[in-house]
Amino acid sequence: MPTTGTPLGEYLRARRALVQPTDVGIVSLTSRRVLGLRRDEVAQRAGISQEYYLRLEQGRDRQPSDQVLHALGRALRLDPAAVDHMRRLVRIQTGGLPTDAPAPPGSVLAALAGLLDQWTGTPAYIMDGNQDVLVVNPLARAMTGGGLRPGVNLPLAVFSPSARVTMQDWPQAAERTAATLRYGSDPRDRRLQEIVGTLSVRDAEFRRLWARHDARPYLNGAIDQEVHGHGLVTLRCQTLEVPGPRRHVLTAFHAPVGSPAAEVLAALRDDVTVRRTVTV
């Protein structure tokens, strides 16, 4: 019986291929023909029937309960962010999320831009779920030497020859970028398909990472950031979700008071202030 694939079905196939039988206490006495777990093994670990699990993978059942999703998360050793991602995929494939959610009014972005401009000591920017940069405050522009600006797409920038050379933590940044792109985007979005298509053609590492279906946000943590004029600086990164259907996020960089990184941000702020005074 021909079936149409679903976002959840694709996700389940990719994730069970990554779980090794020995990781979950399964010992095989014969050679295995599949990577990772078999469907029946996932079904057994999740406490559901093999036929039902097959229907989920094939897209013949598009609306599993939250209880089933949590059971699949345990069976596939997924973290809470991944379970939340599965929940969103179900909403997408059942029509719970519109395909073309409206963009926020220009007045909303203008207000946010005005807010970020007042953060004179905090580099910050806003991007959408496809990681297209929408708003950048002066300190964030200065921090990146103008590299971070509206219109830049972060995955296209990270998976570029120049980024591979200049970013000392490129492998970690590439993995983080692919996972956050998967988590924040809509698989039906034409802009996402354009980005993924471009990167899949030109970058083997992106193809490998994208095929894993890792999906998780990067909410906070340390970032090794190349700060224009100051070299590599370890900053703290904090990401906040902007309410709305497009999954816009605001990302800000900061540093502990009195730390060398805080001194760098203070020097950067002074430089920006001087340049603004000169141009007025």
C-alpha positions as CSV (number, residue, x, y, z in Angstrom):
1,M,0.0,0.0,0.0
2,P,1.7,3.3,-1.1
3,T,1.9,5.9,1.7
4,T,3.0,9.5,1.9
5,G,5.8,10.2,4.2
6,T,5.3,12.5,7.1
7,P,7.7,14.7,9.1
8,L,7.2,12.5,12.2
9,G,7.8,9.3,10.1
10,E,11.0,10.7,8.7
11,Y,12.2,11.7,12.1
12,L,11.4,8.3,13.7
13,R,13.3,6.4,11.0
14,A,16.3,8.7,11.3
15,R,16.5,8.5,15.1
16,R,16.0,4.7,15.5
17,A,18.9,4.3,13.0
18,L,21.2,6.1,15.5
19,V,20.4,4.0,18.5
20,Q,22.8,1.0,18.8
21,P,21.2,-2.2,20.1
22,T,23.9,-2.5,22.7
23,D,23.1,0.9,24.0
24,V,19.7,-0.4,25.2
25,G,20.8,-3.8,26.3
26,I,19.8,-5.8,23.1
27,V,22.2,-8.6,22.2
28,S,22.0,-9.9,18.7
29,L,23.1,-13.5,18.0
30,T,22.8,-13.1,14.3
31,S,23.9,-10.5,11.8
32,R,21.6,-7.4,11.5
33,R,20.3,-6.0,8.2
34,V,19.4,-2.6,9.5
35,L,21.3,0.3,11.2
36,G,20.3,0.9,14.7
37,L,17.1,-0.6,16.1
38,R,14.5,-2.5,14.2
39,R,10.9,-1.3,14.2
40,D,9.7,-4.2,16.4
41,E,12.4,-3.3,18.9
42,V,11.3,0.3,19.1
43,A,7.7,-0.8,19.4
44,Q,8.5,-3.2,22.2
45,R,10.5,-0.6,24.1
46,A,7.7,1.9,23.7
47,G,5.0,-0.5,24.8
48,I,3.0,-0.2,21.5
49,S,2.2,-2.7,18.8
50,Q,4.6,-3.2,15.9
51,E,1.7,-2.5,13.5
52,Y,0.9,0.8,15.1
53,Y,4.6,1.9,15.1
54,L,4.8,0.9,11.4
55,R,1.7,3.1,10.7
56,L,3.5,6.0,12.4
57,E,6.6,5.7,10.3
58,Q,4.7,5.3,7.1
59,G,2.4,8.2,7.8
60,R,-0.8,6.1,8.0
61,D,-1.4,7.3,11.5
62,R,-0.6,11.0,11.8
63,Q,-1.9,11.9,15.3
64,P,-0.3,9.9,18.1
65,S,-1.1,10.9,21.6
66,D,1.2,12.8,23.9
67,Q,1.6,9.6,25.9
68,V,2.8,7.7,22.8
69,L,5.3,10.4,22.0
70,H,6.8,10.3,25.4
71,A,7.0,6.5,25.2
72,L,8.8,6.8,21.8
73,G,11.1,9.4,23.4
74,R,12.1,6.9,26.1
75,A,12.5,4.1,23.5
76,L,14.8,6.2,21.3
77,R,16.6,7.8,24.2
78,L,15.5,11.3,23.3
79,D,15.7,14.4,25.5
80,P,12.8,16.7,26.3
81,A,13.6,19.1,23.5
82,A,13.4,16.2,21.0
83,V,10.0,15.1,22.4
84,D,8.8,18.7,22.1
85,H,10.0,18.6,18.4
86,M,8.0,15.4,17.8
87,R,5.0,17.1,19.3
88,R,5.4,20.0,16.9
89,L,5.8,17.7,13.9
90,V,2.5,16.1,14.8
91,R,0.8,19.6,14.9
92,I,2.4,20.3,11.5
93,Q,1.2,17.1,9.8
94,T,-2.3,17.3,11.2
95,G,-2.8,21.0,10.1
96,G,-2.5,22.4,13.7
97,L,0.1,24.9,12.4
98,P,-0.6,27.0,9.3
99,T,1.8,26.5,6.4
100,D,2.4,30.2,5.8
101,A,2.2,31.9,9.2
102,P,2.0,35.7,8.8
103,A,5.2,37.7,9.4
104,P,5.0,40.0,12.4
105,P,4.0,43.6,11.5
106,G,6.8,45.9,10.7
107,S,5.9,47.9,13.7
108,V,6.7,45.0,16.0
109,L,10.2,44.5,14.5
110,A,10.8,48.2,14.6
111,A,9.9,48.3,18.3
112,L,12.2,45.4,19.0
113,A,15.0,47.1,17.0
114,G,14.5,50.2,19.1
115,L,14.7,48.0,22.3
116,L,17.9,46.3,21.2
117,D,19.5,49.7,20.2
118,Q,19.1,50.7,23.9
119,W,21.1,47.7,25.0
120,T,24.4,49.6,24.8
121,G,26.4,47.0,26.7
122,T,24.8,43.9,25.2
123,P,25.3,42.6,21.7
124,A,22.0,41.2,20.5
125,Y,20.1,40.2,17.4
126,I,16.8,38.6,16.3
127,M,16.4,35.9,13.7
128,D,13.5,33.8,12.4
129,G,13.1,30.0,12.5
130,N,15.2,29.6,9.3
131,Q,17.9,31.6,11.0
132,D,17.6,34.6,8.7
133,V,18.8,37.6,10.6
134,L,16.2,40.3,10.9
135,V,17.5,42.8,13.5
136,V,21.0,43.5,14.8
137,N,21.9,46.1,17.3
138,P,25.0,48.3,16.9
139,L,27.1,46.4,19.4
140,A,26.4,43.1,17.7
141,R,27.4,44.6,14.4
142,A,30.6,46.0,15.9
143,M,31.4,42.7,17.6
144,T,31.3,40.9,14.3
145,G,33.0,43.6,12.2
146,G,29.7,44.1,10.3
147,G,29.5,40.4,9.5
148,L,26.2,40.0,11.4
149,R,23.6,42.2,9.7
150,P,20.0,41.9,8.5
151,G,19.7,39.5,5.6
152,V,22.4,37.2,6.6
153,N,21.5,33.5,7.0
154,L,23.5,31.9,9.8
155,P,23.6,28.3,8.5
156,L,24.8,29.5,5.1
157,A,27.4,31.6,6.9
158,V,28.5,28.8,9.3
159,F,28.7,26.2,6.5
160,S,31.0,28.3,4.4
161,P,34.7,27.9,3.5
162,S,35.7,31.1,5.4
163,A,33.9,30.0,8.6
164,R,35.7,26.6,8.6
165,V,39.0,28.5,8.6
166,T,38.2,31.3,11.0
167,M,36.0,29.5,13.6
168,Q,38.1,27.6,16.1
169,D,35.1,25.7,17.4
170,W,33.6,25.1,13.9
171,P,32.7,21.4,14.4
172,Q,30.7,22.3,17.5
173,A,29.2,25.4,15.9
174,A,28.2,23.4,12.8
175,E,26.5,20.7,14.9
176,R,24.7,23.3,17.0
177,T,23.6,25.3,13.9
178,A,22.1,22.2,12.2
179,A,20.2,21.1,15.3
180,T,18.8,24.6,16.1
181,L,17.7,25.0,12.4
182,R,15.9,21.7,12.5
183,Y,14.2,22.6,15.8
184,G,13.1,26.1,14.9
185,S,12.0,25.7,11.3
186,D,9.0,24.3,9.5
187,P,9.8,21.4,7.1
188,R,7.2,22.7,4.6
189,D,8.7,26.2,4.4
190,R,10.1,27.0,1.0
191,R,12.8,29.2,2.4
192,L,14.0,26.3,4.6
193,Q,14.0,24.0,1.6
194,E,16.0,26.5,-0.3
195,I,18.6,26.7,2.5
196,V,18.8,22.9,3.0
197,G,19.0,22.3,-0.7
198,T,21.9,24.7,-1.2
199,L,23.8,23.4,1.8
200,S,23.1,19.7,0.9
201,V,24.6,20.2,-2.6
202,R,27.8,22.0,-1.5
203,D,28.6,20.6,2.0
204,A,29.0,16.9,2.9
205,E,29.2,17.6,6.6
206,F,25.9,19.5,6.5
207,R,24.3,16.5,4.7
208,R,25.6,14.2,7.4
209,L,24.3,16.4,10.3
210,W,21.0,17.1,8.6
211,A,20.4,13.4,8.1
212,R,20.6,12.8,11.8
213,H,17.5,14.9,12.5
214,D,19.0,16.3,15.6
215,A,16.6,19.0,16.9
216,R,17.3,21.1,19.9
217,P,17.4,24.8,20.8
218,Y,20.6,26.4,22.1
219,L,19.1,28.4,25.0
220,N,22.2,29.4,26.9
221,G,25.8,28.5,27.3
222,A,29.4,29.5,26.5
223,I,30.3,30.7,23.0
224,D,33.8,31.3,21.7
225,Q,33.2,34.4,19.7
226,E,35.7,36.2,17.5
227,V,35.3,39.8,18.6
228,H,36.4,42.3,16.0
229,G,39.6,43.9,17.1
230,H,39.9,41.8,20.3
231,G,40.4,38.2,19.1
232,L,38.7,35.1,20.4
233,V,36.5,35.8,23.5
234,T,34.4,33.4,25.6
235,L,31.0,35.0,26.1
236,R,27.7,33.8,27.5
237,C,24.9,33.3,25.0
238,Q,21.2,33.6,26.0
239,T,18.4,32.9,23.6
240,L,14.8,34.0,24.2
241,E,11.7,33.2,22.1
242,V,9.8,36.1,20.7
243,P,6.0,35.2,20.9
244,G,4.4,34.4,17.5
245,P,4.0,31.7,14.9
246,R,7.3,32.3,13.1
247,R,9.4,31.1,16.1
248,H,11.5,34.3,16.1
249,V,14.2,34.3,18.7
250,L,16.3,37.0,20.3
251,T,19.9,36.1,21.1
252,A,22.1,38.2,23.4
253,F,25.7,37.9,24.5
254,H,27.0,38.9,27.9
255,A,29.8,38.2,30.3
256,P,30.3,38.0,34.1
257,V,31.0,41.3,35.8
258,G,34.7,41.9,36.2
259,S,35.7,39.2,33.8
260,P,38.1,39.8,30.8
261,A,35.2,39.2,28.5
262,A,33.2,41.9,30.2
263,E,36.1,44.3,29.7
264,V,36.1,43.5,26.0
265,L,32.4,44.3,25.8
266,A,33.0,47.5,27.6
267,A,35.7,48.5,25.2
268,L,33.5,47.6,22.3
269,R,30.7,49.7,23.8
270,D,33.0,52.7,24.1
271,D,34.1,52.3,20.5
272,V,30.5,52.3,19.3
273,T,29.7,55.3,21.4
274,V,32.6,57.3,20.0
275,R,31.7,56.4,16.4
276,R,28.1,57.5,17.0
277,T,29.2,60.8,18.6
278,V,31.5,61.5,15.6
279,T,28.7,60.8,13.0
280,V,26.1,63.0,14.8
